[in-house]
Amino acid sequence: MTLSLNIGNFFNDPSSHALVDELRKRTSKEDILDFEEKFNSKNEKNLHIYISRFLKNRSISRGLASKWLITIIENKESKINALQKLNN
């Protein structure tokens, strides 16, 4: 199954189910960050927005959402820290 990364309108059933399937498939940190980068480059809203809304609507488990959000946040924090070290 191929997932079109352009979700477009919020949560039409086939796209949201395909995105949830993609989230479940990706388990390694590298896969998660790679998917996030590709997704964010092709969509208006960043992936963390969709994950948060899936969580709010109980479309995904708290465990899956937390794994993805922690990975995304830790990656952003490490990039910020690296840039701060360069400026000091």
LINSUL-V68766 format. One line per field, one symbol per residue. ss: DSSP state (h for helix, s for strand, l for the rest). psi: psi as a letter, one per 30 degrees, with the letter a starting at -180 (. if undefined). burial: # if it has 24 or more other C-alpha atoms within 12 Angstrom, else .. A space follows every 10 residues. Layout:
ss=???
psi=???
burial=???
This chain:
ss=llllllllll llhhhhhhhh hhhhhlllhh hhhhhhhhhh hhllllhhhh hhhhhhllll lhhhhhhhhh hhhhhhhhhh hhhhhhhl
psi=kkkkfjebkk hkeeeeeeee eeeeejflee eeeeeeeeee fgleklefee eeeeeeghfl leeeeeeeee eeeeeeeeee eeeeeef.
burial=....###... .....#..## .##....... .##.##..#. .....###.# #..#....## ...##.###. ##........ ........
